[in-house]
């Protein structure tokens, strides 16, 4: 039980427990660490498996609509009931290499433009047949 003075001092229950009962606190920490003996704060969780059906649906949409980016594909997936975080959606989009192809620029004339040569008199004065 937390004493009234600990509440006034602004100590959390765990901080108060660690100060007044170090033996009990050590048993709590050991139980949390489990059999590995590693602090759980340093261990990362395994990544949940990616949904292969979402990947297939993304590929199908991207093949039909080549100019759609990951945001528009995400909207279409949401309409089909496949809702996910935008960061996960972008990661799957890039892993599948579904990036929108860049359009090439317009070809421009090189060098200086010269005016069209005027027709010679022989061509211009020749009677039409």
C-alpha positions in Angstrom: 0.0 0.0 0.0 1.3 3.5 -0.8 1.7 5.8 2.0 0.0 9.1 2.0 3.4 10.9 2.0 4.4 9.2 -1.3 1.3 10.5 -3.0 2.0 14.0 -1.8 5.6 13.8 -3.1 4.3 12.9 -6.5 5.9 9.5 -6.7 4.4 6.8 -8.9 3.4 3.6 -7.2 6.3 1.7 -9.0 8.9 4.3 -7.9 7.6 4.2 -4.4 7.8 0.4 -4.4 11.3 0.4 -5.7 12.4 2.8 -3.0 10.8 1.2 0.0 11.0 -2.5 -0.9 14.1 -3.2 -3.0 13.8 -7.0 -2.6 10.2 -7.1 -3.8 11.0 -4.7 -6.7 13.9 -7.0 -7.9 11.5 -9.9 -8.0 9.1 -7.9 -10.2 11.9 -6.9 -12.6 13.1 -10.5 -12.8 9.6 -11.8 -13.5 9.2 -9.3 -16.4 12.6 -10.2 -17.9 11.6 -13.9 -17.9 14.1 -16.7 -18.6 16.1 -14.7 -21.2 17.7 -12.4 -18.7 17.4 -9.5 -21.2 15.7 -6.2 -20.5 12.4 -6.3 -22.4 12.8 -2.7 -23.4 15.7 -3.6 -25.6 14.0 -6.5 -27.4 12.1 -5.7 -30.6 8.9 -7.5 -31.4 8.7 -9.6 -34.6 7.1 -7.9 -37.5 3.6 -9.2 -38.2 3.3 -11.0 -41.5 2.4 -8.9 -44.5 -0.9 -9.6 -46.1 -0.2 -11.3 -49.4 -3.8 -10.6 -50.6 -3.2 -6.9 -50.1 0.0 -7.1 -52.2 -1.8 -9.0 -55.0 -4.7 -6.4 -55.0 -2.1 -3.6 -55.1 -0.4 -5.2 -58.1 -3.8 -5.7 -59.9 -4.8 -2.1 -59.4 -1.4 -0.8 -60.4 -1.4 -2.8 -63.6 -4.8 -1.4 -64.6 -4.0 2.1 -63.5 -0.4 2.8 -64.2 -0.6 6.5 -63.3 -2.0 5.8 -59.8 0.4 6.4 -56.9 0.3 4.8 -53.5 -2.3 7.2 -52.1 -4.9 6.6 -54.8 -4.3 2.9 -54.6 -4.8 3.1 -50.8 -8.2 4.8 -51.4 -9.2 2.0 -53.8 -8.1 -0.6 -51.2 -10.1 1.1 -48.5 -13.2 0.9 -50.7 -12.6 -2.9 -50.9 -12.3 -3.1 -47.1 -8.5 -3.4 -46.9 -7.7 -0.6 -44.5 -4.1 -0.1 -43.3 -1.7 2.5 -42.1 -0.3 4.9 -44.8 3.3 4.0 -43.8 2.7 0.3 -44.2 1.0 1.0 -47.5 4.0 3.0 -48.8 6.4 0.3 -47.7 4.5 -2.4 -49.5 4.2 -0.1 -52.6 7.9 0.4 -52.7 8.8 -3.2 -52.0 6.7 -4.3 -54.9 8.4 -1.7 -57.1 5.1 -0.2 -58.2 6.3 3.4 -58.5 4.7 5.6 -61.1 6.9 5.8 -64.2 8.2 9.3 -64.8 7.1 10.9 -68.0 9.9 12.0 -70.3 10.2 15.6 -71.2 9.2 17.0 -74.6 11.8 16.9 -77.2 13.2 20.3 -78.1 15.0 21.4 -81.2 18.7 21.7 -80.9 20.9 24.4 -82.3 19.7 27.6 -84.0 16.7 27.6 -86.2 17.1 28.9 -89.7 14.2 30.2 -91.7 12.9 28.1 -94.6 14.6 28.9 -97.8 12.5 30.9 -100.2 11.6 28.9 -103.4 13.7 29.7 -106.4 12.0 31.4 -109.4 12.2 28.2 -111.4 10.0 26.4 -108.9 7.7 29.3 -108.2 7.3 30.4 -111.7 6.7 27.0 -113.3 3.2 26.5 -114.7 1.0 24.1 -112.8 0.1 20.9 -114.7 
